[in-house]
């Protein structure tokens, strides 16, 4: 009986140990079928959050219609949801991982979290 009690206590104590939390998942690692965050009712979408974010922070340099790209590579444009889907991994790397964009910084934690969700769960 004592062995059973010790075994149960050990199993319970190790089973309740929370796994280390990762702030931002890679887009490729996210599985919208199993990612609980993607089931939230107020999930940011292109229409509710993404379009305004990209207009505010990105399109002054990353748009097909921008005459002064300030060094942004041609073809790296964020004019619509299809552009965001196609560039999701690059956006994640430069905005969330290395924080090299937007130039000069400026994104608060709420915008970073919303962008992470948008990229993970699909714009």
DSSP file (Angstrom, degrees, kcal/mol; ACC not computed):
  #  RESIDUE AA STRUCTURE BP1 BP2  ACC     N-H-->O    O-->H-N    N-H-->O    O-->H-N    TCO  KAPPA ALPHA  PHI   PSI    X-CA   Y-CA   Z-CA
    1    1 A X     >        0   0    0      0, 0.0     4,-2.3     0, 0.0     5,-0.2   0.000 360.0 360.0 360.0 -41.1    0.0    0.0    0.0
    2    2 A X  H  >  +     0   0    0      1,-0.2     4,-2.5     2,-0.2     5,-0.2   0.906 360.0  51.1 -62.3 -41.2    2.8    2.4    0.9
    3    3 A X  H  > S+     0   0    0      1,-0.2     4,-2.5     2,-0.2    -1,-0.2   0.895 109.5  50.7 -62.5 -40.5    4.4    1.8   -2.6
    4    4 A X  H  > S+     0   0    0      2,-0.2     4,-2.5     1,-0.2    -2,-0.2   0.909 110.7  48.9 -63.2 -43.1    1.1    2.5   -4.3
    5    5 A X  H  X S+     0   0    0     -4,-2.3     4,-2.5     2,-0.2    -2,-0.2   0.921 112.7  47.0 -63.2 -45.4    0.7    5.8   -2.3
    6    6 A X  H  X S+     0   0    0     -4,-2.5     4,-2.5     2,-0.2    -2,-0.2   0.907 112.8  50.2 -64.2 -41.7    4.2    6.9   -3.1
    7    7 A X  H  X S+     0   0    0     -4,-2.5     4,-2.5     2,-0.2    -2,-0.2   0.915 111.8  47.4 -63.2 -44.0    3.7    6.0   -6.8
    8    8 A X  H  X S+     0   0    0     -4,-2.5     4,-2.6     2,-0.2     5,-0.2   0.918 112.5  48.9 -64.0 -43.6    0.5    7.9   -7.0
    9    9 A X  H  X S+     0   0    0     -4,-2.5     4,-2.5     2,-0.2    -2,-0.2   0.912 112.5  48.5 -62.5 -42.0    2.0   11.0   -5.3
   10   10 A X  H  X S+     0   0    0     -4,-2.5     4,-2.2     2,-0.2     5,-0.3   0.924 112.4  48.3 -63.9 -44.4    4.9   10.9   -7.6
   11   11 A X  H  X S+     0   0    0     -4,-2.5     4,-1.9     1,-0.2    -2,-0.2   0.908 113.8  46.6 -62.6 -42.5    2.7   10.6  -10.7
   12   12 A X  H  X S+     0   0    0     -4,-2.6     4,-1.2     2,-0.2    -2,-0.2   0.903 112.1  49.7 -67.2 -41.1    0.5   13.4   -9.6
   13   13 A X  H  < S+     0   0    0     -4,-2.5     4,-0.2    -5,-0.2    -2,-0.2   0.883 115.7  41.6 -69.9 -36.5    3.3   15.8   -8.7
   14   14 A X  H >< S+     0   0    0     -4,-2.2     3,-0.7    -5,-0.2    -1,-0.2   0.821 111.9  56.1 -78.6 -29.0    5.1   15.2  -12.0
   15   15 A X  H 3< S+     0   0    0     -4,-1.9    -1,-0.2    -5,-0.3    -2,-0.2   0.720 106.1  51.1 -73.0 -20.8    1.9   15.4  -14.0
   16   16 A X  T 3< S+     0   0    0     -4,-1.2     2,-0.6    -5,-0.1    -1,-0.2   0.449  78.4 113.8 -96.1  -1.3    1.0   18.8  -12.6
   17   17 A X  S <  S-     0   0    0     -3,-0.7     2,-0.0    -4,-0.2    -3,-0.0  -0.600  70.1-127.4 -73.5 116.3    4.3   20.4  -13.4
   18   18 A X        -     0   0    0     -2,-0.6     2,-0.1     1,-0.1     3,-0.1  -0.359  19.4-118.7 -68.1 143.3    3.5   23.1  -16.0
   19   19 A X        -     0   0    0      1,-0.1    -1,-0.1    -2,-0.0     2,-0.0  -0.444  42.7 -85.3 -73.7 152.1    5.5   23.0  -19.2
   20   20 A X        -     0   0    0     -2,-0.1     2,-0.4     1,-0.1    -1,-0.1  -0.351  49.3-121.2 -58.8 137.6    7.6   26.0  -20.0
   21   21 A X        -     0   0    0     -3,-0.1     2,-0.5    -2,-0.0    -1,-0.1  -0.662  16.7-150.8 -86.8 134.1    5.5   28.6  -21.8
   22   22 A X        -     0   0    0     -2,-0.4     3,-0.2     1,-0.2    -1,-0.0  -0.911   3.1-154.5-102.0 126.4    6.6   29.8  -25.3
   23   23 A X  S    S+     0   0    0     -2,-0.5     2,-0.5     1,-0.2    -1,-0.2   0.953  79.5  20.4 -67.6 -49.6    5.5   33.3  -26.0
   24   24 A X  S    S-     0   0    0     72,-0.0    -1,-0.2    92,-0.0     2,-0.2  -0.981  72.9-149.9-127.5 124.8    5.3   33.1  -29.8
   25   25 A X        -     0   0    0     -2,-0.5     2,-0.1    -3,-0.2     5,-0.0  -0.607  30.6-102.5 -86.2 149.2    5.1   29.9  -31.8
   26   26 A X     >  -     0   0    0     -2,-0.2     4,-1.5     1,-0.1     3,-0.5  -0.445  28.6-123.1 -63.9 145.1    6.5   29.5  -35.2
   27   27 A X  T  4 S+     0   0    0      1,-0.2     3,-0.2     2,-0.2    -1,-0.1   0.892 114.2  52.8 -56.8 -40.3    3.9   29.8  -37.9
   28   28 A X  T  4 S+     0   0    0      1,-0.2    -1,-0.2     3,-0.1    -2,-0.0   0.806 108.1  51.2 -67.6 -28.9    4.9   26.3  -39.2
   29   29 A X  T  4 S+     0   0    0     -3,-0.5    -1,-0.2     2,-0.0    -2,-0.2   0.755  88.3  98.7 -79.2 -24.9    4.5   24.8  -35.6
   30   30 A X     <  -     0   0    0     -4,-1.5     2,-0.5    -3,-0.2     3,-0.1  -0.414  53.0-168.7 -69.1 135.2    1.1   26.2  -35.1
   31   31 A X    >>  -     0   0    0     -2,-0.1     4,-2.4     1,-0.1     3,-2.1  -0.924   9.4-160.3-124.3 102.8   -1.7   23.7  -35.7
   32   32 A X  T 34 S+     0   0    0     -2,-0.5    -1,-0.1     1,-0.3    89,-0.1   0.714  89.9  62.8 -61.0 -18.3   -5.0   25.5  -35.8
   33   33 A X  T 34 S+     0   0    0      1,-0.2    -1,-0.3    -3,-0.1    -3,-0.0   0.773 120.5  20.5 -74.6 -25.3   -6.8   22.2  -35.2
   34   34 A X  T <4 S+     0   0    0     -3,-2.1     2,-0.9     4,-0.0    -2,-0.2   0.485  93.4 106.2-121.5  -7.2   -5.1   21.8  -31.8
   35   35 A X    ><  -     0   0    0     -4,-2.4     3,-1.6     1,-0.2     4,-0.3  -0.662  54.9-158.6 -79.9 107.3   -4.0   25.3  -30.8
   36   36 A X  G >  S+     0   0    0     -2,-0.9     3,-1.8     1,-0.3     4,-0.2   0.824  88.5  63.4 -57.5 -33.5   -6.4   26.3  -28.1
   37   37 A X  G >  S+     0   0    0      1,-0.3     3,-1.3     2,-0.2    -1,-0.3   0.823  94.3  62.0 -61.2 -29.8   -5.7   30.0  -28.6
   38   38 A X  G <  S+     0   0    0     -3,-1.6    -1,-0.3     1,-0.3    -2,-0.2   0.547  96.6  59.8 -75.2  -5.7   -7.1   29.6  -32.2
   39   39 A X  G <  S+     0   0    0     -3,-1.8    -1,-0.3    -4,-0.3    -2,-0.2   0.441  75.9 119.7 -98.6  -1.9  -10.5   28.7  -30.7
   40   40 A X    X   -     0   0    0     -3,-1.3     3,-1.0    -4,-0.2    -3,-0.0  -0.362  65.6-134.1 -64.4 141.1  -10.9   31.9  -28.8
   41   41 A X  T 3  S+     0   0    0      1,-0.3    -1,-0.1    -2,-0.0    -3,-0.0   0.795 101.6  50.8 -69.8 -27.4  -14.0   33.9  -29.8
   42   42 A X  T 3  S+     0   0    0      2,-0.0    -1,-0.3     3,-0.0    -2,-0.1  -0.048  77.3 153.9-101.3  32.5  -12.2   37.3  -30.1
   43   43 A X    <   -     0   0    0     -3,-1.0     2,-0.2     1,-0.1     5,-0.1  -0.351  51.0-109.9 -61.0 134.0   -9.4   36.0  -32.2
   44   44 A X        -     0   0    0     70,-0.1     2,-0.2     4,-0.1    -1,-0.1  -0.473  42.5-177.0 -66.6 136.0   -7.8   38.8  -34.4
   45   45 A X     >> -     0   0    0     -2,-0.2     5,-2.8     1,-0.1     4,-2.2  -0.728  42.9 -98.8-121.8 174.5   -8.6   38.4  -38.0
   46   46 A X  I  4>S+     0   0    0     77,-1.7     5,-3.0    -2,-0.2     6,-0.3   0.929 124.2  44.7 -58.3 -44.8   -7.6   40.3  -41.1
   47   47 A X  I  45S+     0   0    0     76,-0.3    -1,-0.2     1,-0.2     5,-0.1   0.889 119.5  38.2 -70.4 -40.3  -10.9   42.2  -41.1
   48   48 A X  I  45S-     0   0    0     -5,-0.1    -1,-0.2     3,-0.1    -2,-0.2   0.746 141.6 -14.1 -86.8 -23.3  -11.0   43.0  -37.3
   49   49 A X  I  X5S+     0   0    0     -4,-2.2     4,-2.1    65,-0.0    -3,-0.2   0.553 117.6  68.9-144.3 -46.3   -7.4   43.7  -36.6
   50   50 A X  I  ><S+     0   0    0     -5,-2.8     4,-2.8     1,-0.2     5,-0.3   0.879  97.0  52.1 -59.6 -47.0   -4.8   42.8  -39.3
   51   51 A X  H  ><S+     0   0    0     -5,-3.0     4,-2.2    -6,-0.2    -1,-0.2   0.929 112.9  45.6 -58.7 -46.3   -5.7   45.2  -42.1
   52   52 A X  H  > S+     0   0    0     -6,-0.3     4,-2.3     2,-0.2    -1,-0.2   0.888 112.3  52.3 -63.3 -39.4   -5.5   48.2  -39.7
   53   53 A X  H  X S+     0   0    0     -4,-2.1     4,-3.0     2,-0.2     5,-0.4   0.948 111.9  44.3 -60.8 -49.9   -2.2   46.9  -38.3
   54   54 A X  H  X>S+     0   0    0     -4,-2.8     5,-2.8     1,-0.2     4,-1.7   0.846 113.0  51.3 -69.3 -33.2   -0.6   46.5  -41.6
   55   55 A X  H  <5S+     0   0    0     -4,-2.2     5,-0.2    -5,-0.3    -1,-0.2   0.935 117.1  40.8 -63.4 -45.4   -1.8   49.9  -42.9
   56   56 A X  H  <5S+     0   0    0     -4,-2.3    -2,-0.2    -5,-0.2    -3,-0.2   0.921 130.4  21.5 -69.3 -46.4   -0.5   51.6  -39.8
   57   57 A X  H  <5S+     0   0    0     -4,-3.0    45,-0.2    -5,-0.2    -3,-0.2   0.697 131.8  19.8-101.7 -21.8    2.8   49.8  -39.4
   58   58 A X  T >X5S+     0   0    0     -4,-1.7     4,-2.7    -5,-0.4     3,-1.9   0.785  97.7  72.8-123.2 -40.0    3.9   48.3  -42.7
   59   59 A X  T 34<S+     0   0    0     -5,-2.8    -4,-0.1     1,-0.3    -3,-0.1   0.617  79.9  77.2 -70.3 -11.7    2.3   49.6  -45.9
   60   60 A X  T 34 S+     0   0    0     -5,-0.2    -1,-0.3     1,-0.2     8,-0.2   0.795 122.2  10.8 -65.0 -23.3    4.2   53.0  -45.9
   61   61 A X  T <4 S+     0   0    0     -3,-1.9     2,-0.8     1,-0.1    -2,-0.2   0.637 128.1  58.3-117.3 -32.5    7.1   50.9  -47.2
   62   62 A X  S  < S+     0   0    0     -4,-2.7    16,-2.6    -8,-0.2     2,-0.3  -0.586  80.3 101.0-107.8  68.9    5.6   47.5  -48.0
   63   63 A X  S >  S-     0   0    0     -2,-0.8     3,-1.4    14,-0.2    13,-0.1  -0.993  71.1-128.5-147.4 145.7    2.9   48.2  -50.6
   64   64 A X  T 3  S+     0   0    0     -2,-0.3    -1,-0.1     1,-0.3    13,-0.0   0.758 112.4  48.8 -62.8 -23.6    2.7   47.9  -54.3
   65   65 A X  T 3  S+     0   0    0     -6,-0.1     2,-0.6    -3,-0.0    -1,-0.3   0.366  81.8 111.8-100.2   5.1    1.5   51.5  -54.5
   66   66 A X    <   -     0   0    0     -3,-1.4     3,-0.2     1,-0.2    -3,-0.1  -0.695  47.2-167.1 -83.0 117.6    4.2   53.0  -52.3
   67   67 A X  S    S+     0   0    0     -2,-0.6     2,-0.8     1,-0.2    -1,-0.2   0.871  81.8  47.7 -72.9 -35.3    6.5   55.3  -54.3
   68   68 A X        +     0   0    0     -8,-0.2    -1,-0.2     1,-0.1     4,-0.0  -0.856  63.6 174.8-108.9  96.6    9.2   55.6  -51.6
   69   69 A X    >   -     0   0    0     -2,-0.8     3,-2.2    -3,-0.2    -1,-0.1   0.527  33.2-138.7 -82.7  -6.1    9.9   52.1  -50.2
   70   70 A X  T 3  S-     0   0    0      1,-0.3     3,-0.1   -10,-0.1    -2,-0.1   0.846  74.8 -45.5  51.9  38.2   12.7   53.2  -47.9
   71   71 A X  T 3  S+     0   0    0      1,-0.3    -1,-0.3   -10,-0.1     2,-0.2   0.391  96.3 147.3  90.2  -3.6   14.7   50.2  -48.9
   72   72 A X    <   -     0   0    0     -3,-2.2    -1,-0.3     1,-0.1    -3,-0.1  -0.471  56.8-105.8 -65.7 132.6   11.9   47.6  -48.6
   73   73 A X    >   -     0   0    0     -2,-0.2     3,-1.8     1,-0.1     2,-0.1  -0.309  33.9-106.6 -61.7 139.2   12.5   44.9  -51.2
   74   74 A X  T 3  S+     0   0    0      1,-0.2    -1,-0.1    -3,-0.1     3,-0.1  -0.437 107.5  32.1 -62.3 136.2   10.2   44.9  -54.2
   75   75 A X  T 3  S+     0   0    0     -2,-0.1     2,-1.1     1,-0.1    -1,-0.2   0.258  87.6 104.8  96.5 -12.1    7.8   42.0  -53.9
   76   76 A X    <   +     0   0    0     -3,-1.8     2,-0.3   -13,-0.1    -1,-0.1  -0.741  52.6 150.8 -99.7  83.6    7.6   42.1  -50.1
   77   77 A X        -     0   0    0     -2,-1.1   -14,-0.2    -3,-0.1     3,-0.2  -0.877  40.3-163.1-121.6 147.9    4.2   43.8  -49.9
   78   78 A X        +     0   0    0    -16,-2.6   -19,-0.1    -2,-0.3   -20,-0.1  -0.434  45.4 127.9-126.8  55.8    1.4   43.6  -47.4
   79   79 A X  S    S+     0   0    0      1,-0.1     2,-0.3   -20,-0.0    -1,-0.1   0.695  73.2   8.8 -86.4 -21.1   -1.6   44.9  -49.3
   80   80 A X  S  > S-     0   0    0     -3,-0.2     4,-1.6     1,-0.1     3,-0.4  -0.925  83.5 -90.2-153.9 173.8   -4.0   42.1  -48.6
   81   81 A X  H  > S+     0   0    0     -2,-0.3     4,-2.4     1,-0.2     5,-0.2   0.822 120.7  58.4 -63.2 -32.7   -4.6   38.9  -46.7
   82   82 A X  H  > S+     0   0    0      1,-0.2     4,-2.3     2,-0.2    -1,-0.2   0.894 104.4  51.7 -64.7 -39.0   -3.1   36.8  -49.4
   83   83 A X  H  > S+     0   0    0     -3,-0.4     4,-1.7     2,-0.2    -1,-0.2   0.904 109.7  49.9 -61.0 -41.4    0.2   38.8  -49.1
   84   84 A X  H  < S+     0   0    0     -4,-1.6     4,-0.4     2,-0.2    -2,-0.2   0.924 110.6  48.9 -66.0 -44.5    0.2   38.2  -45.3
   85   85 A X  H >< S+     0   0    0     -4,-2.4     3,-0.9     1,-0.2     4,-0.3   0.925 112.4  48.7 -59.8 -44.2   -0.4   34.4  -45.7
   86   86 A X  H 3< S+     0   0    0     -4,-2.3    -1,-0.2     1,-0.2    -2,-0.2   0.804 121.0  35.4 -67.0 -29.5    2.4   34.2  -48.3
   87   87 A X  T 3X S+     0   0    0     -4,-1.7     4,-2.8    -5,-0.2     5,-0.2   0.203  80.4 117.5-109.4  14.5    4.9   36.1  -46.1
   88   88 A X  H <> S+     0   0    0     -3,-0.9     4,-2.5    -4,-0.4     5,-0.2   0.868  77.3  47.8 -55.0 -43.8    3.8   34.8  -42.7
   89   89 A X  H  > S+     0   0    0     -4,-0.3     4,-2.4     2,-0.2    -1,-0.2   0.911 113.9  46.7 -66.4 -41.3    7.1   33.2  -41.8
   90   90 A X  H  > S+     0   0    0      2,-0.2     4,-2.5     1,-0.2     5,-0.3   0.892 112.1  50.9 -67.0 -39.4    9.1   36.3  -42.8
   91   91 A X  H  X>S+     0   0    0     -4,-2.8     4,-2.8     2,-0.2     5,-0.7   0.938 110.6  49.6 -61.9 -46.3    6.8   38.6  -40.9
   92   92 A X  I  X>S+     0   0    0     -4,-2.5     5,-2.3    -5,-0.2     4,-1.5   0.939 112.7  47.3 -57.4 -49.0    7.2   36.4  -37.8
   93   93 A X  I  <>S+     0   0    0     -4,-2.4     5,-3.1     3,-0.2     6,-0.4   0.938 119.8  36.4 -60.0 -48.4   11.0   36.4  -38.1
   94   94 A X  I  <5S+     0   0    0     -4,-2.5     7,-1.9     3,-0.2     6,-1.5   0.830 128.1  31.0 -81.0 -31.1   11.4   40.1  -38.6
   95   95 A X  I  <5S+     0   0    0     -4,-2.8    -3,-0.2    -5,-0.3    -2,-0.2   0.889 133.0  21.6 -93.5 -45.1    8.6   41.5  -36.3
   96   96 A X  I  <<S+     0   0    0     -4,-1.5    -3,-0.2    -5,-0.7    -4,-0.1   0.862 128.7  35.6 -95.6 -39.2    8.3   38.9  -33.5
   97   97 A X  I   <S+     0   0    0     -5,-2.3    -3,-0.2     1,-0.1    -4,-0.2   0.974 134.7  15.3 -83.5 -58.6   11.6   37.0  -33.4
   98   98 A X  S   <S-     0   0    0     -5,-3.1    -4,-0.2    -6,-0.2    -3,-0.1   0.655  85.7-144.1 -91.0 -15.8   14.3   39.6  -34.3
   99   99 A X        +     0   0    0     -6,-0.4    -4,-0.2    -7,-0.3    -5,-0.1   0.822  55.8 135.5  54.3  34.8   12.2   42.6  -33.7
  100  100 A X        +     0   0    0     -6,-1.5     2,-0.3    -7,-0.2    -5,-0.2   0.554  48.4  96.1 -87.1  -8.6   13.9   44.3  -36.7
  101  101 A X        +     0   0    0     -7,-1.9     2,-0.1   -10,-0.1     5,-0.1  -0.965  61.2  41.5-131.0 150.4   10.6   45.6  -38.0
  102  102 A X  S >  S-     0   0    0     -2,-0.3     3,-2.9   -45,-0.2     5,-0.1   0.625 100.4-111.2 -66.9 154.0    9.0   48.0  -38.0
  103  103 A X  T 3  S+     0   0    0      1,-0.3    -2,-0.1    -2,-0.1    -3,-0.1  -0.290 104.7  19.8 -54.8 131.3   12.0   50.1  -38.3
  104  104 A X  T 3  S-     0   0    0     -4,-0.2    -1,-0.3     2,-0.0    -3,-0.1   0.424 110.2-116.5  86.1  -1.6   12.6   52.0  -35.1
  105  105 A X    <   +     0   0    0     -3,-2.9    -3,-0.2    -5,-0.1     3,-0.1  -0.326  53.0 154.9  72.2-154.4   10.4   49.5  -33.1
  106  106 A X        +     0   0    0      1,-0.3     2,-0.4    -5,-0.1    -1,-0.1   0.247  25.2 130.5 116.7 -14.6    7.3   50.7  -31.5
  107  107 A X        -     0   0    0     -5,-0.1    -1,-0.3   -12,-0.1     2,-0.1  -0.584  45.4-146.5 -77.3 128.6    5.1   47.6  -31.2
  108  108 A X     >  -     0   0    0     -2,-0.4     4,-2.2    -3,-0.1     3,-0.2  -0.370  30.7 -98.3 -83.7 172.6    3.7   47.1  -27.7
  109  109 A X  H  > S+     0   0    0      1,-0.2     4,-2.7     2,-0.2     5,-0.2   0.851 121.7  56.7 -61.5 -36.5    3.1   43.7  -26.2
  110  110 A X  H  > S+     0   0    0      2,-0.2     4,-2.4     1,-0.2    -1,-0.2   0.917 109.3  45.3 -63.1 -43.2   -0.6   43.7  -27.1
  111  111 A X  H  > S+     0   0    0      2,-0.2     4,-2.6     1,-0.2     5,-0.2   0.891 112.7  51.4 -67.6 -38.5    0.2   44.3  -30.8
  112  112 A X  H  X S+     0   0    0     -4,-2.2     4,-2.5     2,-0.2    -2,-0.2   0.933 112.0  46.6 -61.8 -45.1    2.9   41.6  -30.7
  113  113 A X  H  X S+     0   0    0     -4,-2.7     4,-2.3     2,-0.2    -2,-0.2   0.906 113.0  48.9 -64.3 -42.1    0.5   39.1  -29.2
  114  114 A X  H  X S+     0   0    0     -4,-2.4     4,-2.6     2,-0.2    -1,-0.2   0.907 112.0  48.8 -65.4 -41.2   -2.3   39.9  -31.7
  115  115 A X  H  X S+     0   0    0     -4,-2.6     4,-2.7     2,-0.2     5,-0.3   0.917 109.2  53.5 -64.2 -42.5    0.1   39.6  -34.6
  116  116 A X  H  X S+     0   0    0     -4,-2.5     4,-2.6    -5,-0.2    -2,-0.2   0.934 111.7  45.0 -55.9 -47.6    1.3   36.2  -33.2
  117  117 A X  H  X S+     0   0    0     -4,-2.3     4,-2.8     2,-0.2     5,-0.3   0.904 111.5  52.7 -64.2 -41.8   -2.3   35.0  -33.0
  118  118 A X  H  X S+     0   0    0     -4,-2.6     4,-1.1     1,-0.2    -2,-0.2   0.923 114.7  41.6 -60.2 -44.6   -3.1   36.3  -36.5
  119  119 A X  H  < S+     0   0    0     -4,-2.7    -2,-0.2     2,-0.2    -1,-0.2   0.876 118.4  46.1 -72.2 -37.6   -0.1   34.5  -38.0
  120  120 A X  H  < S+     0   0    0     -4,-2.6   -88,-0.2    -5,-0.3    -2,-0.2   0.900 122.0  33.6 -70.1 -41.5   -0.6   31.3  -36.0
  121  121 A X  H  < S-     0   0    0     -4,-2.8    -1,-0.2    -5,-0.2    -2,-0.2   0.499 119.2 -96.0-100.6  -5.7   -4.3   31.0  -36.5
  122  122 A X     <        0   0    0     -4,-1.1    -3,-0.2    -5,-0.3   -76,-0.1   0.485 360.0 360.0  96.3 123.9   -4.6   32.3  -40.0
  123  123 A X              0   0    0    -42,-0.2   -77,-1.7    -4,-0.1   -76,-0.3   0.500 360.0 360.0 -68.5 360.0   -5.5   35.8  -41.1
